[in-house]
Amino acid sequence: MDNISKAILSVIAVALCVIAFKLLNPGGSFVGAPTFGDFIALRDIKDPEQRKEAHLRLMKSLPLVRVQGGTIDADVSGNVSIDN
């Protein structure tokens, strides 16, 4: 096996380790989008000011998708289709 093949396999192995770590430790060093449970946890916050701040933090951490051109068709079932 040559050095290029070893390097490619090493990169793949490291990427798989990062994915496995992310799955096992979702709240760890990687910061991702909020989960449904994060929004459910807002109900447990009794102080209105703290709840408002937590809600604002969660809303700011949502990933945004910008669509330029085309048409967007969204329905209540949660399905979204983008044409063009």
Contacts in CASP RR format, 6 or more apart in sequence:
PFRMAT RR
TARGET T0000
AUTHOR 0000-0000-0000
METHOD contacts of the structure
MODEL  1
MDNISKAILSVIAVALCVIAFKLLNPGGSFVGAPTFGDFIALRDIKDPEQ
RKEAHLRLMKSLPLVRVQGGTIDADVSGNVSIDN
21 30 0 8 1.000
22 30 0 8 1.000
26 32 0 8 1.000
26 35 0 8 1.000
31 61 0 8 1.000
32 61 0 8 1.000
33 61 0 8 1.000
33 62 0 8 1.000
33 63 0 8 1.000
34 58 0 8 1.000
34 61 0 8 1.000
34 62 0 8 1.000
38 58 0 8 1.000
39 58 0 8 1.000
41 54 0 8 1.000
42 51 0 8 1.000
42 54 0 8 1.000
42 55 0 8 1.000
42 58 0 8 1.000
45 51 0 8 1.000
45 54 0 8 1.000
67 82 0 8 1.000
69 84 0 8 1.000
70 82 0 8 1.000
70 83 0 8 1.000
70 84 0 8 1.000
71 82 0 8 1.000
71 83 0 8 1.000
71 84 0 8 1.000
72 80 0 8 1.000
72 81 0 8 1.000
72 82 0 8 1.000
73 80 0 8 1.000
73 81 0 8 1.000
73 82 0 8 1.000
73 83 0 8 1.000
74 80 0 8 1.000
74 81 0 8 1.000
END
